[in-house]
């Protein structure tokens, strides 16, 4: 039950994009089509889960015993950057079809602050390993959901006429604001 | 390029938020009030200045193949400095900005300037560029923070302008961040086309 609450909270109530403002760059950048949004969402889910496991182990078995927790930021970002590279190489070899689907998004993920953000969040919230993994997956699903919904709206948006100054990013941000407002309706469930 | 031009470029022509549209996460996440926006801007500016200088000094030593990881390590070092400094001397602010302090590492502006400016120019020019872009970023964050604080709570920098009960709390919450930034960018676009 506790896990179910955690999943619902991470997907809807504290949605990573719409209420915590992490991962805004891909949210605005790759949300013009539903297909690409879905691909990006899947790539993020994949990397976020692995990155959270690896950084969790790094924190609890290397940094904490050796009193090196001030190296957290540096070591996490290096681990994530090399992890993304490694995932890319392995995927290319093992599953070319999956690589075809996710490939273009992988290099973009290193600079996605949601990955580093979640890795640091689960440490500061003192979750256990299982809780961390569940939280990472749920957060990534929340990210995908927000991205796909937003892409769907933007597809429609490209068909309507918009004042010149509002075209592109401004109207996208306002739509995101309305979407965030809709997600606020979930607060109180969990 | 004259020194003054490098400095002013980042504030107006290449403003990281309103023109380049980089570093959106801290922009939206830390601007619930003008003072929060200002402090986040200054923290980023410090990292930007230091990393720009160090990277431009080390650009000939770093092998080309590993230049991105090397830049990230340099940036992360300064971010850790800021993080420890804030935790020690400004604990309340550290608490409010929270996660967004370590996340300066993945702020596209910092890495973007390292790659596009500091890697090609002298240390002094890079310092000026860091100050310029940093000021532009700080200015944008403070402006957005001030707007949200004004519409949300009726005050700017805690200075009361109209009664708090008339404020739309929405602007302090998440949706207001998106909407306020959307309108600000639209206004900047409008001014640019004139």
HADDOCK unambig.tbl for C-alpha pairs under 7 A between the chains (distance, minus, plus):
assign (segid A and resid 18 and name CA) (segid B and resid 174 and name CA) 6.86 0.50 0.50
assign (segid A and resid 19 and name CA) (segid B and resid 174 and name CA) 5.44 0.50 0.50
assign (segid A and resid 20 and name CA) (segid B and resid 29 and name CA) 6.81 0.50 0.50
assign (segid A and resid 21 and name CA) (segid B and resid 25 and name CA) 5.44 0.50 0.50
assign (segid A and resid 21 and name CA) (segid B and resid 28 and name CA) 6.38 0.50 0.50
assign (segid A and resid 21 and name CA) (segid B and resid 29 and name CA) 5.41 0.50 0.50
assign (segid A and resid 22 and name CA) (segid B and resid 25 and name CA) 5.65 0.50 0.50
assign (segid A and resid 23 and name CA) (segid B and resid 25 and name CA) 6.74 0.50 0.50
assign (segid A and resid 24 and name CA) (segid B and resid 24 and name CA) 6.14 0.50 0.50
assign (segid A and resid 24 and name CA) (segid B and resid 25 and name CA) 5.54 0.50 0.50
assign (segid A and resid 25 and name CA) (segid B and resid 24 and name CA) 6.52 0.50 0.50
assign (segid A and resid 73 and name CA) (segid B and resid 76 and name CA) 6.44 0.50 0.50
assign (segid A and resid 73 and name CA) (segid B and resid 80 and name CA) 6.82 0.50 0.50
assign (segid A and resid 73 and name CA) (segid B and resid 102 and name CA) 6.20 0.50 0.50
assign (segid A and resid 74 and name CA) (segid B and resid 73 and name CA) 6.23 0.50 0.50
assign (segid A and resid 74 and name CA) (segid B and resid 76 and name CA) 5.16 0.50 0.50
assign (segid A and resid 74 and name CA) (segid B and resid 77 and name CA) 6.70 0.50 0.50
assign (segid A and resid 111 and name CA) (segid B and resid 106 and name CA) 5.36 0.50 0.50
assign (segid A and resid 113 and name CA) (segid B and resid 103 and name CA) 6.53 0.50 0.50
assign (segid A and resid 113 and name CA) (segid B and resid 106 and name CA) 5.87 0.50 0.50
assign (segid A and resid 117 and name CA) (segid B and resid 99 and name CA) 6.87 0.50 0.50
assign (segid A and resid 117 and name CA) (segid B and resid 103 and name CA) 6.87 0.50 0.50
assign (segid A and resid 165 and name CA) (segid B and resid 186 and name CA) 5.23 0.50 0.50
assign (segid A and resid 165 and name CA) (segid B and resid 189 and name CA) 5.39 0.50 0.50
assign (segid A and resid 165 and name CA) (segid B and resid 190 and name CA) 5.27 0.50 0.50
assign (segid A and resid 166 and name CA) (segid B and resid 186 and name CA) 5.10 0.50 0.50
assign (segid A and resid 170 and name CA) (segid B and resid 182 and name CA) 4.05 0.50 0.50
assign (segid A and resid 170 and name CA) (segid B and resid 183 and name CA) 6.30 0.50 0.50
assign (segid A and resid 170 and name CA) (segid B and resid 185 and name CA) 5.86 0.50 0.50
assign (segid A and resid 170 and name CA) (segid B and resid 186 and name CA) 5.53 0.50 0.50
assign (segid A and resid 171 and name CA) (segid B and resid 182 and name CA) 6.36 0.50 0.50
assign (segid A and resid 173 and name CA) (segid B and resid 178 and name CA) 5.14 0.50 0.50
assign (segid A and resid 173 and name CA) (segid B and resid 179 and name CA) 6.10 0.50 0.50
assign (segid A and resid 173 and name CA) (segid B and resid 182 and name CA) 4.95 0.50 0.50
assign (segid A and resid 174 and name CA) (segid B and resid 178 and name CA) 5.83 0.50 0.50
assign (segid A and resid 174 and name CA) (segid B and resid 179 and name CA) 4.53 0.50 0.50
assign (segid A and resid 174 and name CA) (segid B and resid 182 and name CA) 5.47 0.50 0.50
assign (segid A and resid 176 and name CA) (segid B and resid 178 and name CA) 6.29 0.50 0.50
assign (segid A and resid 177 and name CA) (segid B and resid 175 and name CA) 4.19 0.50 0.50
assign (segid A and resid 177 and name CA) (segid B and resid 176 and name CA) 6.46 0.50 0.50
assign (segid A and resid 177 and name CA) (segid B and resid 178 and name CA) 4.72 0.50 0.50
assign (segid A and resid 177 and name CA) (segid B and resid 179 and name CA) 5.23 0.50 0.50
assign (segid A and resid 178 and name CA) (segid B and resid 175 and name CA) 6.49 0.50 0.50
assign (segid A and resid 180 and name CA) (segid B and resid 174 and name CA) 6.68 0.50 0.50
assign (segid A and resid 180 and name CA) (segid B and resid 175 and name CA) 5.07 0.50 0.50
assign (segid A and resid 181 and name CA) (segid B and resid 175 and name CA) 5.43 0.50 0.50
